[in-house]
Each structure stands twice: as C-alpha cells, then as structure tokens.
C-alpha cells in the first residue's frame, strides 16, 4: 500500500528527528529547502520543529521547547541517564528566569554520552540524593529545591533573587533549601544562594517586582509593603507596592503583566479605572517600567519626590 502522506509534514505532529523526516520521505536536500522556506526550524543537531508552531510561541515557551527538542533528539542516542538540571530544570518547573541563556543543562551520575553534548548543552556530573529527582511533562529533572540551589550557585544575585522569589511562591520548601545550603560551605556561589534565600519574598509576582524591591533596598530607600489590598467604591484592589500611611502606590508596568492574561486594551482600561478610584481617596501613583530600573538615579529621585510630597 502506498503511503499518501509520504513527503508531507503530518498534521498533529510538530517535532521530528532527522531519521523521522527521512522515514516520511524527506531527504537532506528537501529538509534544507523546508528550513529555507520557514516550514521547518532546526532547533539543534538532528531535531526540527514545524515553523508555524515555532513562530507562534512566546520566548519562554521556545526556551522550554529547546529542552523538549533535546529530549526528543537524544531519545535514541542517550543511555537514559540524563536528568535536566540547573536553568533547564527551572524552565521545566516554570520558574521565572531573568537574562539567562537557552543552553540545555543535564546532570548524569557518570560522564554524559558525547552524543548529548554540543554547543547548546552544558553537562554536569553528580549523584543526586533520594528525593532530588522528579518528572515534569515526562522529562526527568531535579526537584524544585535542588533546582533552586543549583541555579543560585551559578547565577548572579539579581537573577537568583528573581528565581528564589518565584520558587517560594510556587511552594518550594525554604527549610530544605536551607538544609542543602548548609552542606555547601566554601562552594562558589553559596554566598549568593544564602543572600537570595534571606531576602526572598514569595509575595513578589513578577521579575519586575522582584527587581524593583531589590533596587529600593539597595538604594537604602524606605521599604514599602508588598501586594497591599485597598478598598474603594469601585471594589477591592491590590497594589504592587505601597507606603500605606502616605497613600503612595508604586506599580510596575511590565509587558508580561498586561499582555499574558487578557487583551491589552481591556487590562489597561481596568488599571486606569482602579487608579482613578484610588486617587479619589487621596492616593498618589508612581508607575515604573524596565527602563526605570536601569536609570537608577532618576528612579530614586522620582520616588523620593512623590514620597516627600505626601508627607
């Protein structure tokens, strides 16, 4: 019987190894042509994704897809002992990562197979303790707490704080992290890990909020409350940061906050209605975005100006 689908990318499937494309009737020349046309995107050596699927994905989904591509691409070449770890495990757990590259991190008990290596793969060799292995979407990875520790040992403080805030928000056990931390005396990065754990706050809802809090602390400014609930005639509202006694609110206007959960125009309209209701009660607003976090002196001057005017 002749396979009528031979030579066609099958519907309902988005990820292929080179061998699978060959079986579908695509030789290397045809695969190269499909890449040039944008119908296929090469994610890594020997693994491809449908172009339309790749183009529709958000950046953090693409980062996770690269891990899936590694798992799919090494399915026939790995001995089965690969465990996704460090920032790759963080992506599988859905943790916030800030300014982190897309390289795939794998941990094995012994030296990983050369077929699993490449410029896009960072191998680690270490035995995992009982309870440090879990599965996410069928892929083996380090536990949430072990992942946090491994990441903080290699990231800078701001990156670690973003990760730690979100991990605690997702339910990571601070006691377990502290216990692991206690066994790492003298290790590179352990001071960053301890500092991030000490200053973490599970109430932070985004990397922007975490970095705003870090900047306020580093600039020795009066600390605000986080996620402050305020009642108005229009309903109950929650502020990112607030100096309640001065009735000053600070809101981080990041794109993720607006565009991931509802149409932008509707969310922005609701934000402005909330702001009007609170201003009617005497509240003043400071709205910042990513650029304000870069221009630190301007940020400090702007916040202090509003706080002093509210005294």
C-alpha positions in Angstrom: 0.0 0.0 0.0 1.3 3.5 -1.0 1.5 5.9 1.9 -0.4 9.0 0.7 1.2 11.1 3.4 4.8 10.3 2.3 6.7 13.6 1.7 4.3 15.7 3.7 4.6 17.1 7.2 1.9 15.2 9.1 -0.8 17.2 10.9 -0.9 16.9 14.7 2.9 16.5 15.0 5.4 19.3 15.5 8.7 17.8 16.4 10.9 15.5 14.4 14.3 13.8 14.4 16.2 13.7 11.2 15.6 9.9 10.9 11.8 10.5 11.3 11.8 13.1 8.5 13.7 10.6 6.3 11.0 8.0 7.0 8.4 10.5 5.9 10.2 10.8 2.6 12.3 13.9 3.1 15.9 13.6 2.1 18.6 16.0 3.4 18.2 18.4 0.4 14.4 18.6 1.0 14.9 19.2 4.7 17.3 22.1 3.9 14.7 23.5 1.5 12.0 23.4 4.1 14.2 25.2 6.5 14.9 28.0 3.9 11.2 28.3 3.3 10.4 28.5 7.0 8.3 25.4 7.1 10.9 23.8 9.4 13.1 25.3 12.1 16.3 23.5 13.2 16.3 23.5 17.0 19.5 21.6 17.4 21.5 19.0 15.6 19.2 16.3 14.4 15.9 17.8 15.7 13.4 20.1 13.9 10.1 21.8 14.7 7.3 23.0 12.5 8.0 26.6 11.5 4.5 27.9 12.2 4.5 26.4 15.6 7.8 27.9 16.5 6.8 31.4 15.2 3.7 31.4 17.4 5.5 30.6 20.6 6.4 33.1 23.3 10.2 33.4 24.2 9.8 31.3 27.4 7.9 28.7 25.6 10.6 28.5 23.0 13.2 28.0 25.7 11.2 25.1 27.1 10.8 23.7 23.6 14.5 23.5 23.2 14.6 21.2 26.2 11.9 19.0 24.6 13.9 19.0 21.4 17.0 17.8 23.2 14.9 15.0 24.9 13.4 14.0 21.6 16.7 14.3 19.7 18.6 12.1 22.1 15.9 9.6 22.6 17.8 7.0 20.5 21.3 8.1 21.4 21.2 8.5 25.2 21.5 5.6 27.6 18.6 7.1 29.6 20.6 8.5 32.5 20.2 12.2 31.6 18.5 14.4 34.1 17.6 18.0 33.2 19.1 20.4 35.9 20.0 23.9 36.7 18.2 26.5 34.4 16.8 23.8 32.2 15.1 22.2 35.2 14.0 25.7 36.3 12.2 26.1 32.9 10.5 22.8 33.3 9.3 23.8 36.7 8.0 27.0 35.2 10.3 29.3 37.3 11.0 32.9 36.3 14.4 33.3 34.8 15.9 36.7 34.0 18.6 37.3 31.4 19.5 33.6 31.2 20.7 31.9 28.0 18.9 28.9 26.4 21.6 26.3 26.8 20.4 22.9 28.0 21.8 21.7 31.3 22.0 18.0 32.0 23.2 16.1 35.0 24.4 12.5 35.0 25.9 10.2 37.6 28.8 9.4 35.2 30.1 11.4 32.3 27.3 12.1 29.8 27.4 10.5 26.4 29.2 12.6 23.8 26.1 12.4 21.6 24.3 14.5 24.2 26.9 17.3 24.0 27.2 20.2 21.8 27.4 24.0 22.0 23.8 24.1 23.3 24.4 21.6 26.1 26.2 22.1 29.5 26.9 18.7 31.1 27.2 18.2 34.9 28.3 15.1 36.7 27.0 14.4 40.2 25.0 11.8 42.0 21.6 13.0 43.2 20.3 12.3 46.7 17.0 10.5 47.2 14.1 12.9 46.6 16.1 15.2 44.3 14.7 13.6 41.1 11.2 14.3 39.7 9.4 14.3 36.3 7.8 17.2 34.5 5.9 16.5 31.3 7.5 13.1 31.2 11.1 14.6 31.3 13.4 13.7 34.3 14.6 16.8 36.1 15.9 17.8 39.5 13.4 18.6 42.3 12.3 22.2 42.8 14.5 22.8 45.8 17.6 21.2 44.2 17.0 23.2 41.1 16.9 26.4 43.0 20.1 25.6 44.7 21.9 24.6 41.5 20.8 27.7 39.7 21.7 30.1 42.5 25.2 28.6 42.6 25.8 29.7 39.0 23.7 32.9 38.7 24.3 36.4 39.9 22.4 37.8 42.9 19.6 39.6 40.9 19.0 36.5 38.8 19.0 34.3 41.9 16.5 36.6 43.8 14.1 36.5 40.8 14.3 32.7 40.8 14.1 32.4 44.6 11.0 34.7 44.9 9.1 32.6 42.4 10.2 29.3 43.7 8.9 30.1 47.2 5.7 31.4 45.6 5.3 28.1 43.9 5.7 26.2 47.1 9.4 25.4 47.4 10.4 24.4 50.9 12.7 27.1 52.3 13.8 24.6 55.0 15.0 22.1 52.5 16.9 24.8 50.6 18.5 26.0 53.8 19.5 22.4 54.7 21.2 21.9 51.3 22.8 25.3 51.6 24.3 24.2 55.0 26.2 21.4 53.3 27.8 23.7 50.7 30.2 25.7 52.8 33.0 27.1 50.8 31.4 26.3 47.4 31.4 29.0 44.7 28.1 30.8 44.7 26.9 29.7 48.1 27.0 33.3 49.5 24.7 34.4 46.6 22.4 31.4 47.4 22.2 32.4 51.1 21.7 36.0 50.4 18.9 35.3 47.9 17.2 33.0 50.4 17.5 35.5 53.2 16.0 38.4 51.1 13.4 36.4 49.1 9.7 37.3 49.3 7.1 34.9 48.0 4.6 37.8 47.6 6.5 39.0 44.5 4.5 38.2 41.4 7.0 39.0 38.6 10.7 39.5 37.9 10.0 43.3 37.5 8.5 43.4 41.0 11.5 41.5 42.4 14.0 43.8 40.8 12.1 46.9 41.9 12.2 45.6 45.5 15.9 44.8 45.2 16.6 48.3 43.9 14.6 50.1 46.6 16.6 48.1 49.2 20.0 48.7 47.5 19.3 52.5 47.3 18.5 52.5 51.1 15.0 53.8 50.5 12.1 53.5 52.8 10.7 49.9 52.2 7.1 49.7 51.0 4.6 46.9 51.8 4.0 44.4 49.0 0.7 43.4 47.5 -1.4 45.8 49.5 -5.2 45.3 49.5 -7.2 48.6 49.3 -11.0 49.0 49.3 -12.6 51.7 47.1 -16.2 52.4 45.9 -15.3 50.5 42.8 -14.2 47.4 44.6 -11.2 45.8 46.2 -7.8 46.4 44.6 -4.3 45.2 45.2 -1.2 47.4 44.7 2.2 46.0 43.8 3.9 48.2 46.4 2.5 50.8 48.8 3.5 53.2 51.5 0.1 52.9 53.2 0.4 55.8 55.7 1.5 58.2 52.9 -1.0 56.8 50.4 1.6 56.3 47.8 1.5 53.4 45.4 4.2 52.1 43.2 3.2 49.9 40.3 5.5 48.0 37.9 4.1 48.3 34.3 5.8 45.3 32.6 4.5 43.9 29.3 4.1 40.5 30.9 1.7 41.8 33.5 -0.6 43.3 30.8 -0.4 41.1 27.8 -0.3 37.5 29.1 -3.7 37.2 30.7 -6.2 39.4 28.9 -6.4 41.7 25.8 -4.1 44.7 26.4 -6.7 47.4 25.9 -9.1 45.8 28.4 -6.4 45.3 31.1 -5.1 48.8 30.7 -8.6 50.2 30.9 -9.2 48.3 34.2 -5.9 49.6 35.5 -6.8 53.2 34.8 -10.2 52.8 36.4 -8.6 51.3 39.5 -6.1 54.2 39.6 -8.9 56.8 39.4 -10.8 55.2 42.2 -7.8 55.2 44.4 -6.8 58.8 43.5 -10.2 59.9 44.6 -9.3 58.6 48.0 -6.1 60.6 48.0 -3.6 58.0 46.7 -0.6 59.1 44.6 0.8 56.7 42.0 4.4 56.1 40.8 4.4 53.9 37.6 7.7 52.4 36.5 8.9 50.1 33.8 12.1 48.2 32.9 13.8 51.4 31.8 13.4 53.0 35.2 15.3 50.1 36.8 18.3 50.9 34.5 18.2 54.6 35.3 18.7 54.2 39.0 19.4 57.8 39.9 16.3 59.0 38.0 14.3 56.3 39.7 15.4 57.3 43.2 14.8 61.0 42.5 11.3 60.3 41.2 10.2 58.1 44.1 11.6 60.4 46.7 9.9 63.4 45.2 6.5 61.7 45.4 7.1 60.3 48.9 8.2 63.8 50.2 5.2 65.5 48.7 2.9 63.0 50.5 4.4 63.9 54.0 
